[in-house]
Amino acid sequence: MKKLFVGGLSWDTDDHGLRAAFESFGDVTDAKVITDRETGRSRGFGFVTFADAASASTARDEMDGNTLDGRKVNVDIAQDRRRR
């Protein structure tokens, strides 16, 4: 439970901005905005991984529904992707 899904991101939010928004809650080991393979443009969501579960839980509670780069974001525990 260390990885968070962050949805509703602004097209302007990049990996650095995503990391910066969550660093105050603990040690961020990875922050990635998912981009379209062909256009390179943000798909409007990303993932933030914390070193420990407590930080991830706090970040989810504090950031869910808050504004980042002018957009209200939804934050939840990331679900493992099902194999196709």
N, C-alpha and C positions, 0 to 999 in steps of 0.2 A: 504494500500500500504506500509506496514511496513515489509513485508516478501519477501526476495529475493531468487530466484532459482540460484544456482551456479553449472554450468555444466563443464565437461572436467577436473574434479579433478584427481590428481595423486592418484595411489593406496595407496601411503604413507600418504596422508593427512588424519588427524583424526579430531575429533570434536574440540579439543584444538587448533590445527593449523588453522582450518577454522575460529574459533573465533578470534584468534590472528591477522589474516590477515585483519579482518574487524573492529576491535575495534578502530582503529584510526579515523574512520568516525563518531563514536557516541556510545551510550549505547546499546550494544548487549545484548538482553534478552535471546536469544537462538541461538545455532549454532549446526547443526546436519548433519553429513555425513551419507547418507543412505547406509545400508549394506544389503548384501544378507542374507536372513533368514537362509539358510542352511549352507553356508560356513563362514559367518561372515565377508566376504571380502567386501571392498567398492564397490559400484556400479558406482562410478565415478561422483556422483553428491550429492548435499546437499542443505540445506536451512539455511539462516541466518535471524533472526528476530531482528529488531531494536525497541527501545522504541518509536521512533517518525519517521514519514514519511519523513521528510526532510533529516535525516541522511541516510535512506535507499536509497533515490533518489541520494544523493551525492555519496554513496558507489557504486551504480550501474554505474553511469557515470564514476567514477574513476577506478573501477576494471574490467569492461568489456573489454576483450581483453588483459588484463595484465597477467603476469606469476605468478603462485603460485606453489611452490615445483616443478619447472621445467616444468610445463604444462601451456599452454595458456587456461585461463578459460573464459567462457561466463556467464555473469551475467544479469539477467532480473527480473522483478517483478514476483513473484510466482503467478501462476493461481490456483484458487480453483479446487480441483479434482472433476470431475463429479461423481455423484453417479452411481454405476453399476446396 
